[in-house]
Amino acid sequence: MVKIKLIGWIADLAKFKEKEVKINSFTRVKDPLNIEKIDEIDEERIIVLINGKSATLETEVKDSDQIVVMPVIGGG
């Protein structure tokens, strides 16, 4: 099972904060998120982690991976 955790506005887009998904074949991070128009998200506005390491929405995931997707936080 792949564990997915979404934070902030990304969770709002996907309509979930956490879930587990069973994968059997080639799967990218963005596939189980089920976000409409996900390809329009500016990847400079988000942080993607797989098992605590930097990744992208196109990175392949394997069963037992842990994915976290969160917005970049900034301010001044």
Number of C-alpha atoms within 10 A of each C-alpha: 14 18 17 20 19 22 15 13 11 19 18 12 16 15 13 14 16 13 13 14 13 12 14 9 10 9 15 15 22 17 14 16 22 11 16 9 8 15 10 7 12 8 14 8 11 17 16 21 20 20 14 11 10 11 18 16 20 11 15 15 22 18 14 14 14 18 21 21 24 17 17 12 9 6 3 2
